[in-house]
Amino acid sequence: MSAYDVIVVGGGNAAFCTALSAREQGASVVMLERAPEDERGGNSRFTAGAMRVVYDGVDDLVELVPDLTDDELTNTDFGSYTADKYFDDMGRVTDYRTDPDLVELLVRRSHPTLKWMREKGVRFMPMWNRQAFKVDGKFRFWGGLTVEAWGGGPGLVESLTEIAKKEGIEIRYGARAKTLIADDDGVHGVRVRQDGKTADIHAKSVVLAAGGFEANSEMRTRYLGPGWELAKVRGTRFNTGDGIKMALEAGAMPCGNWSGCHAVAWDRNAPEFGDLAVGDNFQKHSYPFGLIVNAHGKRFVDEGADLRNYTYAKYGREILNQPGQFAWQVFDAKVDHLLRDEYRIRQITKASADTLEGLAEKLEGVDAATFLETVKTYNAAVQTDTPFDPTVKDGRAAVGIDPPKSNWANTLDTPPFQAFAVTCGITFTFGGVRIDTEARVVDTDGVAIPGLYAAGEMVGGLFYFNYPGGTGLTSGSVFGRIAGDGAAKRALGANQ
């Protein structure tokens, strides 16, 4: 039996921010990472490291990325991403169901929290390759997503791990938290299984930052619905809902969109769970510049409904609902230079041809004749007199067809033609537990459970139906910092 001031259950970005925040207050901290050390880092390690953050102009960005060169500043239009815009995006994509108190914290504390991480030693950089296009000789950022962790998700986890070790935070790998130690007075620790043995670890505060249930096919089917057991898992195989189950057993109130999740277009032949060697490169996110067709050879979504950042997390569900749970993304040579790097990796399911007829024959599982008719009808509907601009919703539409294509509609007519087979890749689940503005877990009577906090994917109430790209890591950092601070102060007697 051992004792600490604060136990953090989890090993991703939210868990590290929690641990660092608690340690900052002088608390003794242990992190329980279920994965072995070589698979550490939770879903954070599988991300590109993008973090959606408020910045009113380039000066705010320089506070996060102080090593920007004069040339980079001169040749880049970073624009701005104001708090009002962040609030609008969170409201719009969630059909205004997002919890107003939590979103207030997320938005207002996004920049101060990333600045805090920078001061701890985490490095950030602009997302040149993923979120900027060159227009009139300048790189122009778009979609409110500008900053990523240096080295992406793997770099973020590596950096946070080294910082935590220097701060004296203990990290236990292969340590699976089983249940909370709790009574009428609150939570007092965690029962953990490690190296084949079960033991109790006591603490005055426990923070759950153990991810959602996306890697649990039974829970996916139960809560998301039939067919979700067939989805690929983008990230870690260890996010099986353990933290959520523990919290619910301790009386936590379920909260949020339990039938909803973040799910994207993912290579059709990707493995069942994430592959750390490939990371997030199985994703296929350039679809706004092409067409997506199903097994019947028909389009089924508006590829240009909005900027990619605001549609990608809901289109995975649409692909899962198609016959055979797959689709093909189709492009011609005019947009090849716009395709993201993930379209050029070796581990890819691809077809190419110099004619549309030749391509149709190579689209495995697709009705070739209907596909060609779909392309013909689409080409005739494109409003070619409207200028094409990949950095804004350009209004270049294909109209009079169902579904329409609202932006970035180019005729598909310039060889060579390329197509990429995709299925549904689930990232994380939206349902979780209710927390208050101090990140304390709230019970089914609406009362905070003494000694229990939560952060990261486990927090319910932020995301419904959809998701603005880059918000997950930011949320984990913001609420992790809040949770760690509160947990430490409680443990050290400041908030008794």
C-alpha positions in Angstrom: 0.0 0.0 0.0 1.3 3.4 -0.9 -0.1 7.0 -0.6 0.1 10.2 -2.6 -1.6 13.6 -2.5 -3.0 13.1 -6.1 -3.5 10.1 -8.3 -4.0 10.7 -12.0 -5.5 7.8 -13.9 -4.3 8.1 -17.5 -1.2 8.8 -19.6 -2.2 11.2 -22.4 -2.1 14.9 -22.8 -4.9 15.6 -20.3 -3.3 13.4 -17.7 0.1 15.0 -18.0 -1.4 18.5 -17.8 -3.3 17.4 -14.7 -0.1 16.0 -13.1 2.0 19.0 -13.9 -0.7 21.4 -12.5 -0.9 19.4 -9.3 2.8 19.2 -8.9 3.0 23.0 -9.4 1.0 23.3 -6.2 3.5 21.1 -4.3 1.5 17.9 -4.3 3.0 14.4 -4.6 1.7 12.9 -7.8 1.5 9.4 -9.4 0.2 8.7 -12.9 -1.3 5.3 -13.7 -0.8 4.5 -17.3 -2.6 1.3 -18.4 -0.5 0.8 -21.5 3.1 -0.6 -21.4 5.7 2.1 -21.8 6.2 1.4 -25.6 2.5 2.1 -26.2 2.2 5.0 -23.7 0.4 8.3 -24.4 -3.2 7.4 -25.0 -5.0 8.9 -28.0 -2.8 12.0 -27.7 0.1 10.1 -29.2 -1.9 9.2 -32.4 -2.9 12.8 -33.1 -1.3 15.3 -35.4 -0.9 17.5 -32.3 -3.2 20.3 -33.5 -4.6 22.6 -30.8 -7.4 25.1 -31.4 -6.5 28.3 -29.6 -7.8 31.9 -29.4 -5.4 34.4 -30.9 -6.3 38.0 -31.9 -3.3 38.4 -34.1 0.2 37.4 -34.8 1.5 38.8 -31.4 -0.6 36.2 -29.6 0.9 33.5 -31.8 4.4 34.7 -31.1 3.8 34.1 -27.4 3.2 30.4 -28.2 5.8 30.1 -31.1 8.6 32.6 -30.2 11.0 31.1 -32.7 9.1 32.3 -35.8 11.5 33.9 -38.2 11.1 37.3 -39.8 10.7 35.6 -43.2 7.9 33.4 -41.9 6.1 36.3 -40.4 6.5 38.4 -43.6 5.3 35.6 -45.9 2.4 34.3 -43.9 -1.1 35.5 -43.3 -2.0 34.0 -40.0 -5.2 36.0 -39.7 -6.9 35.7 -36.3 -9.1 33.3 -34.4 -11.1 35.4 -31.8 -12.9 34.1 -28.8 -16.2 35.1 -30.5 -15.3 32.9 -33.4 -14.4 30.0 -31.1 -17.7 30.3 -29.3 -19.6 30.5 -32.6 -17.8 27.4 -33.9 -18.5 25.4 -30.8 -22.1 26.4 -30.8 -22.7 25.8 -34.5 -21.2 22.4 -34.9 -22.9 21.1 -31.7 -26.3 22.5 -32.6 -25.9 24.8 -29.6 -26.0 21.9 -27.1 -22.5 22.4 -25.8 -22.4 23.2 -22.1 -22.1 27.0 -21.8 -20.1 27.0 -18.6 -17.6 24.5 -19.9 -17.2 26.1 -23.3 -16.6 29.4 -21.5 -13.6 27.9 -19.8 -12.4 26.1 -22.9 -12.4 29.2 -25.0 -11.2 31.8 -22.4 -8.4 29.6 -21.1 -7.2 28.2 -24.3 -4.4 30.7 -24.9 -3.3 31.1 -21.3 -3.1 27.3 -21.0 -1.0 26.8 -24.1 1.2 29.6 -22.9 1.5 27.8 -19.6 2.5 24.6 -21.4 5.1 26.5 -23.4 6.5 27.9 -20.2 6.8 24.3 -18.9 8.8 23.3 -22.0 6.3 22.2 -24.6 7.1 23.6 -28.1 4.5 24.6 -30.7 4.7 25.4 -34.3 2.4 26.6 -37.1 0.6 23.9 -39.0 2.1 24.8 -42.4 1.5 21.5 -44.1 -2.1 20.9 -43.0 -3.8 24.2 -42.5 -2.2 26.7 -44.9 -2.3 27.1 -48.7 -0.1 29.5 -50.7 -2.3 32.2 -52.2 -0.8 35.2 -54.1 2.7 34.3 -52.9 1.7 34.1 -49.2 0.8 31.2 -47.0 -2.7 31.7 -45.8 -4.1 29.8 -42.7 -7.7 28.8 -42.7 -10.3 27.2 -40.5 -9.3 28.6 -37.1 -6.6 25.9 -36.7 -3.0 27.3 -36.7 -0.9 25.7 -33.9 0.3 22.2 -33.4 2.7 20.6 -30.9 6.3 20.2 -32.2 6.6 16.6 -33.5 2.8 16.1 -33.5 1.2 13.8 -31.0 4.3 11.6 -30.5 6.4 14.8 -29.9 3.9 16.1 -27.4 3.8 12.9 -25.4 7.6 12.7 -25.4 8.0 16.3 -24.3 5.4 16.0 -21.5 6.9 12.7 -20.3 10.4 14.3 -19.9 8.9 17.4 -18.2 6.9 15.3 -15.8 10.0 13.2 -14.9 12.0 16.4 -14.2 9.2 17.6 -12.0 9.4 14.5 -9.9 6.1 13.0 -11.0 6.0 9.2 -10.8 4.7 7.3 -13.9 3.6 3.7 -13.5 3.3 1.8 -16.8 1.1 -1.3 -17.3 -0.9 -0.1 -14.3 -4.6 -0.7 -14.9 -6.9 1.2 -12.5 -9.8 -1.2 -11.6 -12.0 0.6 -9.1 -12.1 3.8 -7.0 -11.7 3.5 -3.3 -14.6 5.4 -2.0 -17.1 5.7 0.9 -19.6 8.2 2.1 -16.9 10.8 2.6 -15.7 10.7 -1.0 -12.9 9.1 -3.0 -9.7 8.1 -1.2 -7.7 6.2 -3.8 -7.6 3.6 -6.6 -7.4 -0.2 -6.7 -4.9 -1.0 -9.4 -3.6 -4.1 -11.1 0.1 -4.1 -12.2 2.4 -7.0 -13.0 -0.4 -9.5 -12.3 -1.0 -8.2 -8.8 -3.8 -6.0 -7.3 -3.0 -3.3 -4.8 -4.6 -0.2 -3.3 -3.1 3.2 -3.7 -4.4 5.9 -1.4 -4.6 9.6 -2.1 -6.6 12.6 -1.0 -7.6 13.4 -4.6 -8.1 11.3 -7.7 -8.3 12.7 -11.3 -9.7 10.5 -14.0 -8.2 11.2 -17.4 -8.4 7.8 -18.9 -10.2 8.4 -22.2 -13.5 7.3 -23.6 -14.8 3.9 -24.6 -13.9 4.0 -28.3 -11.7 0.9 -28.1 -14.5 -1.2 -26.5 -16.5 -2.8 -29.3 -19.3 -3.9 -26.9 -19.7 -0.4 -25.4 -19.6 1.2 -28.9 -22.4 -1.1 -30.1 -24.4 -0.6 -26.9 -24.2 3.2 -26.9 -23.4 4.3 -30.4 -25.6 1.7 -32.0 -25.5 -1.5 -34.2 -22.7 -1.4 -36.8 -20.3 0.5 -34.7 -18.5 -2.7 -33.7 -17.3 -2.7 -37.4 -15.5 0.7 -37.1 -11.7 0.9 -37.1 -10.2 2.5 -34.0 -7.8 5.3 -34.9 -5.9 5.5 -31.6 -4.9 3.4 -28.6 -6.4 0.0 -27.9 -6.5 0.8 -24.2 -9.3 3.3 -24.1 -12.0 0.8 -23.2 -14.1 3.0 -20.8 -12.4 2.0 -17.5 -12.4 5.5 -16.1 -16.0 6.2 -17.1 -17.1 2.9 -15.5 -15.3 3.6 -12.3 -16.8 7.1 -12.1 -20.3 5.8 -12.7 -19.9 3.1 -10.0 -18.9 5.8 -7.6 -22.2 7.7 -8.4 -21.1 10.1 -11.1 -23.8 11.6 -13.4 -23.6 10.5 -17.0 -23.4 13.5 -19.3 -23.2 14.4 -22.9 -23.8 12.8 -26.3 -23.5 9.1 -25.4 -24.6 8.0 -28.8 -22.2 10.4 -30.5 -18.5 10.3 -31.4 -15.7 11.8 -33.4 -15.3 9.5 -36.4 -13.5 10.2 -39.7 -12.6 8.8 -43.1 -9.9 6.2 -42.5 -8.1 3.9 -44.9 -10.3 0.9 -45.7 -7.6 -1.6 -44.9 -6.1 0.0 -41.9 -5.6 -2.3 -38.9 -8.2 -2.8 -36.2 -6.5 -0.3 -33.8 -4.0 2.5 -34.3 -0.5 1.8 -35.6 2.1 4.0 -33.9 4.4 3.7 -36.9 1.7 5.3 -39.2 0.0 7.5 -36.6 -2.8 9.5 -38.0 -1.8 9.1 -41.6 -4.5 6.6 -42.3 -6.9 9.5 -42.2 -8.0 11.0 -45.6 -9.1 14.6 -45.1 -8.8 16.3 -48.5 -12.3 15.2 -49.6 -13.6 18.8 -50.0 -11.6 19.0 -53.2 -13.0 15.8 -54.8 -16.0 13.5 -54.7 -17.0 10.7 -52.3 -19.0 7.8 -53.8 -20.4 4.6 -52.2 -20.8 1.0 -53.4 -23.7 2.1 -55.6 -21.5 4.7 -57.3 -23.4 7.5 -55.8 -22.5 10.6 -53.7 -24.0 10.7 -50.2 -22.6 13.8 -48.5 -21.9 17.4 -49.5 -18.1 17.2 -49.6 -18.0 21.0 -49.6 -20.5 21.8 -46.9 -17.9 23.5 -44.8 -14.2 23.7 -44.2 -12.7 20.3 -43.5 -12.2 21.2 -39.8 -16.0 21.3 -39.3 -17.1 18.2 -41.2 -14.4 15.6 -40.9 -15.4 14.4 -37.4 -19.0 13.6 -38.5 -18.4 12.1 -42.0 -17.0 8.9 -40.6 -20.4 8.0 -39.3 -21.9 8.7 -42.8 -19.3 6.3 -44.3 -20.2 3.6 -41.7 -23.8 3.9 -42.8 -23.0 3.1 -46.4 -23.3 -0.4 -47.9 -20.2 -2.4 -46.9 -19.1 0.4 -44.6 -16.8 1.9 -47.2 -16.5 4.7 -49.8 -14.0 6.0 -52.4 -12.7 9.5 -52.5 -12.0 10.6 -56.1 -9.8 13.4 -57.4 -8.3 14.6 -60.7 -5.0 16.2 -61.5 -6.1 19.8 -60.9 -6.2 19.3 -57.2 -3.3 16.8 -56.7 -1.1 19.5 -55.2 -3.8 20.2 -52.6 -3.9 16.6 -51.3 -2.4 16.3 -47.8 0.7 14.2 -47.1 -1.4 11.3 -45.8 -2.4 10.6 -49.4 1.2 9.8 -50.3 2.1 7.2 -47.7 3.0 3.6 -48.6 0.2 2.0 -46.5 -2.7 3.1 -48.6 -5.7 1.7 -50.6 -5.5 3.5 -53.9 -6.6 3.2 -57.6 -5.5 5.4 -60.5 -6.1 5.6 -64.2 -5.8 8.0 -67.2 -9.5 7.8 -67.9 -12.6 7.9 -65.8 -13.7 4.6 -67.5 -10.5 3.0 -66.5 -10.8 4.3 -62.9 -14.3 3.0 -62.7 -13.2 -0.5 -63.3 -10.6 -0.3 -60.5 -13.0 1.0 -57.8 -13.4 -2.3 -55.9 -17.0 -2.9 -54.9 -18.4 0.1 -56.8 -21.1 0.0 -59.5 -19.0 1.3 -62.4 -21.8 2.5 -64.7 -23.6 4.4 -62.0 -20.3 6.0 -60.9 -19.7 7.3 -64.4 -23.2 8.7 -64.6 -22.7 10.4 -61.2 -19.5 12.1 -62.4 -21.2 13.2 -65.6 -24.2 14.7 -63.8 -21.9 16.4 -61.2 -19.6 17.9 -63.9 -22.6 19.4 -65.6 -23.7 21.0 -62.3 -20.5 22.8 -61.5 -20.6 26.6 -61.6 -17.3 27.2 -63.2 -17.7 30.9 -63.4 -17.1 31.2 -59.6 -13.4 31.4 -58.7 -11.9 28.5 -56.7 -10.2 29.3 -53.4 -9.2 26.5 -51.0 -8.7 28.8 -48.0 -12.3 30.1 -47.7 -15.8 28.8 -48.4 -15.6 30.0 -52.0 -19.2 29.4 -53.0 -18.0 27.5 -56.1 -20.9 25.1 -56.1 -22.5 22.2 -58.0 -26.2 22.9 -57.9 -29.3 21.1 -58.9 -28.0 17.7 -57.8 -28.7 15.7 -54.6 -26.7 16.2 -52.5 -25.3 19.5 -53.8 -21.6 20.4 -53.4 -21.6 23.9 -51.8 -18.0 24.9 -52.1 -14.8 23.9 -54.0 -16.6 22.2 -56.8 -14.2 21.5 -59.7 -15.2 19.4 -62.7 -13.6 16.0 -62.6 -12.1 15.9 -66.1 -8.3 16.2 -66.0 -6.2 13.0 -65.9 -4.6 11.2 -64.2 -7.5 10.3 -61.9 -6.9 9.0 -58.4 -9.2 7.3 -55.9 -8.7 6.3 -52.3 -10.8 3.7 -50.4 -11.9 4.7 -46.9 -14.0 3.3 -44.1 -15.0 4.7 -40.7 -12.2 5.4 -38.1 -13.5 6.3 -34.6 -11.4 8.7 -32.6 -13.1 9.3 -29.3 -16.6 9.1 -27.8 -18.6 12.2 -26.8 -20.4 10.7 -23.8 -18.8 11.0 -20.4 -19.3 12.2 -16.8 -20.6 15.6 -15.7 -18.0 18.0 -14.1 -18.4 21.5 -12.7 -16.3 24.5 -13.5 -13.6 23.3 -11.1 -13.4 19.9 -12.9 -15.0 18.1 -10.0 -17.1 15.1 -10.9 -20.7 15.6 -10.1 -23.0 12.8 -8.8 -26.5 12.0 -9.8 -27.9 14.3 -7.2 -26.0 17.2 -8.7 -23.4 17.3 -5.9 -19.6 17.2 -6.4 -18.1 13.9 -5.3 -15.4 14.8 -2.7 -11.9 14.1 -4.0 -12.9 13.1 -7.6 -12.0 15.1 -10.7 -12.0 14.4 -14.5 -10.4 15.8 -17.6 -10.0 14.9 -21.3 -12.2 12.6 -23.3 -14.1 11.6 -20.1 -15.7 15.0 -19.8 -19.2 14.9 -21.1 -21.2 17.9 -22.3 -18.7 19.6 -24.6 -19.3 17.9 -28.0 -22.5 16.9 -29.6 -22.9 15.4 -33.1 -19.7 17.0 -34.4 -16.5 18.6 -33.4 -14.2 21.6 -34.4 -10.8 20.2 -35.3 -8.0 20.5 -32.7 -10.4 21.1 -29.8 -9.7 17.7 -28.1 -6.1 18.3 -27.0 -7.0 21.9 -26.0 -9.8 20.7 -23.9 -7.6 18.1 -22.2 -5.0 20.7 -21.4 -7.5 23.3 -20.1 -9.5 21.0 -17.9 -6.4 19.0 -16.9 -4.8 22.1 -15.6 -8.0 23.0 -13.7 -8.4 19.5 -12.3 -4.8 19.2 -11.2 -4.9 22.6 -9.5 -8.1 21.8 -7.6 -7.1 18.2 -6.7 -3.7 19.4 -5.3 -5.2 22.2 -3.3 -7.8 19.9 -1.8 -5.2 17.3 -1.0 -2.9 19.9 0.6 -5.8 21.4 2.7 -6.4 24.7 0.9 -9.9 23.8 -0.1 -11.1 21.7 2.8 
